[in-house]
Every structure is written in C-alpha cells, then in structure tokens.
C-alpha cells in the first residue's frame, strides 16, 4: 500500500503542477478554502455557514420565540446571494437582461454596484438587484439582511440607501425600498432541499443523481431534509415512507440538536454532492478551455463543504461538514495523514482535499470520466463522519447514560446516513433505525456498529477510515467499540496495476494538454519558452 500511496502522491503533484500552469495562463488568483485553491470566485457560496451560525445561535437560546427566529433564518437566509427588491418611481424605458450592471449609493454616499437578478421587460417597476461580491472573504458583500434583522444581526453598510437613484443602462431612475425588509437572499439552506427535485432528480442532464435517489427512495419525499428540519423546529412528526421521527417526544433540547445537525448534515450534505454532479454534467471532454463553468460548480461544492469559518488553512472553527470530520476524528482516532491520531486535521479531510484538487484539475483539462471516478471517491468518504457520529451516540445512549440531547444527536446522524445504508443492506438500516430513532425503547450500540460494518465494502470505505470510539481517560478504545478489521487481500497487484495505469494515462493526458497549450501560445505569439536575456554586467 505504501507503493500505491507514493504513486498517488506523485500523480497528484504532477496534476497540481499542470493546474498551476493553467491558472497562471488564466491570470486568476483566489483565496484558499481550507487549503483548497478555487479557480473561480466562490466567496458568496463559502459564506453559507454564516446562516448556519446565526441559525444555531438562535436555537441555543431554547425559547419558542428564538426557535421562530431560527426558522426564519433557515427559510430566508441572510449571508449568501444578497439582493434588493427595488420599486422604481418611473418604469423601465427599455428591457434589461439578467446580469445587467446597476449602480447606486449607500446611506453614506458610497457607490454600490449590483446586477439584475432576472430579465425585465420595458415598463417594469419592480426589480431585484443582486449585490456584487468581491474576492475578499472578509468583505465579500456588505449587505447582509434577509432574516438576520429578526435577530439584530444584519449588516446594512453596503446596502442601497432607502431612497435615491439607480443608474441602469445609462438611464437614472428614482426608487424607494425598505432596507430592513426588502433586502433578501436568493440562496438559503432551506432552498438546498426545497429545490432538490428539479436540480437532482428531474431537470438535470445526469438526473437522477445516484446518492440523491437513495434518499428519495428511502424517505419518499423530494425535500426530505427540509421536512426533517421543519418538523424538528415545530415539534411535530415527519410523514416519510421510512425513517420517521416524532419530535413532540423531545423538549427544545432535543429539537435543537435535530434541527441544527439536520441543516448541516442533511440539507447541505446533499447539496455538496449536487454541485459535484453538476460539474460533471457540464464537463466537456478533451477540451482545456471549455470547462470554466464545471470548475466553478466544483469550487462551489468545496465551498459548501467547508465554509468561510474554517479560514484559508482549515484551522478555523467551522459549522459545516469539514468541521464535523475534524470533530469526529478526535473521537475515533482517525486524525492525521495516517488516520492514527486524536489531534489535528481528520484523515477524511486530508483525503478529501487531495481528491478535491485532483477533480478540479481533471475538469480543467477535460478528463471527464476520471473526474467522475474522483467524485465517487469523494462521496464515499463524506459518509464516514456521519457513520462515526451515529456509532458514537449509540454508545453514549447505550453505555454512558446518554439523555435526550445524546438521543437526539444519534437520531439525526442516523437520519443523515440511513438511506445510503438502506441501499446497501435494508436489514442493516432497519437495525440501526430501531436503535436510533426518536423515541426508541432501547439502543443496542453493538448491533448498530455491526450493522454499519456489514455495509462498508458496498459503501467503498474501510474499517481503518471509520476507526473506533476512543476513550481519552484510559488512552484506549471503549470496550466493544474498537475498530473492525479490514479483510486482507492476497495481492495488491490488481490495485497497483489500476493505479499505475491511471497514473500513466493521466500523465499522458497532461503531456498532450501541455503540448496543445504551448501550441496555442506559439500561435498567439506568446511562446512559453523564450530565450532568457542574462545580464552579464
């Protein structure tokens, strides 16, 4: 396996070098996301964790009023894809297209720029203007309102003034609106689920997406994640085909856990996968300069996985899937590059960010079939922290006197992964659900662990990746919670052959791409290699 790892690392280095050449050619530079270097601007997408943080801050107050505010933040957002609903005093004198530049002023006289969010016909008096975003994550947009105003968390420094003039296609129009009411958001955590049917099942080139179909087939609802979260917030019951939950059995303590983990590990989880699938849908094979849009979608997937709070190096304190992986590795001794530590970055994140970089490059050079294989590797690993979370809380409830909070956490972790388990082994999924469901009469942690382990091969993951539940106090695994043993194989020759073949195929593709790139530069009169003039003085 060391040989395999070395070859893979060498391949990634070669891929990264080629990607760097392409980025230099494009003259683009964007701030890293947890160590990943995007090839497009995704600061606005990366900020979705601001909604998650605001949502959690209201839930933590544990009052019915704060839950109502949290619900509004979930439904309306505040931090991503901000736009103003403007009423013009005089109708548009001509039609404008989506993306048309629009200029105005803030309350303090600063110029504010935006673009039309939709197409508008001549005579329109109500328009939506999306605020421009920047490459700087700290100041990506300075109008963040939506439902944040309900919690006094809004930022209106960069919003259009309540009254003034907008310049649209060279013509000025007077307008009015209410900055605290009419600044909304076109991207919300709820929307990741309510829009899933069209984006993941019916209206996409690759529809239905495999993993989303697992979840639809299990729950019988296109917006299963949205229904879970709303039921948790309201204290009501879901109405799924499988995996139902009656949140009236929980107090605000349990409902808080079910809601806040549901948004991150159900809504956002599946939308991350959707972005990677969308990138593959749009990928143009064997074309280096055709795949900016697919790469942008791929970058969006990484942004939604990570979030701005993780910073550029991944050492922040995030609220999304990146943060979950790092928390669970501490519990399962799967941190570090060797997956054998209880401190630092999770092995899952190390592996994922290698795959993220590789997939980005494969899209850039038009190697669409390879990018699809990479996507599948990514999705397999994304399930690991969800499995770890379920096993951990099964043990806490069964062996460590876990109360309502722990029961709720176990229930939502199970809900986030059960459809995938059901697709692999329906009996295993039933055993896990019966132990972890809301209101379960008892929890058998050994049965839960064993049921998960029976599906690892089908899921494309290993015992080593999942690890075992670690007890810091005794510096050993909890009794009955040690890692399972991966089945050994007689020979790695087959695997080595596949990887070596992929490596040389990839290197060949890079070489061909490099030749084509240099040829284009020659034609453009900008050769890559020029005689260096050395100053001998």
Buried (B, 14 or more C-beta within 10 A) or exposed (E): EEEBEEBBEEBBEBBBEBBEBBBEBEEBEBBBBBBBBBBBBBBBBBBBBBBBBBBBBBBEBEEEEBBEBBBBBBBBBBBBBBBBBBEBEEEBEEEBEEEBBBBBBBBEEEEBEBBBBBEBEEEBBEBBBBBBBEBEBEEBBBBBBBBBBBBEBBBBBBBBBBEBBBBBBEEEBEBEBEBBEBBBBBBBBBBBBBBBBEBBBEEBEEBBBEBBBBBBBBBEBBBBBBBBBBBBBBBBBBEBEBBBBBBEBBEBEBBBBBBBBBBBBBBBBBBBBBBBBBBBBBBBEEBBBBBBBBBBBBBBBBBBBBBBBBBBEBEBEBBBBBBBBBBBBBBBBBBBEEBEBBEBBBBBBBBBBBBBBBBBBBBBBBBBEBBBBBBBBBBBBBBBBBBBBBBBBBBBBBBEEBEBBBBBBBBBBBBBBBBBBBBBBEEBBBBBBBBBBBEBEEBBBBBBBBBBBBBBEEBEBBBBBBBBBBEEEEEEBBEEBBBBEEEEEEEEEEEBEEBBEBBEEBBEBBEEBBEBBBEBBEEEEEEEEEEEEEEEE
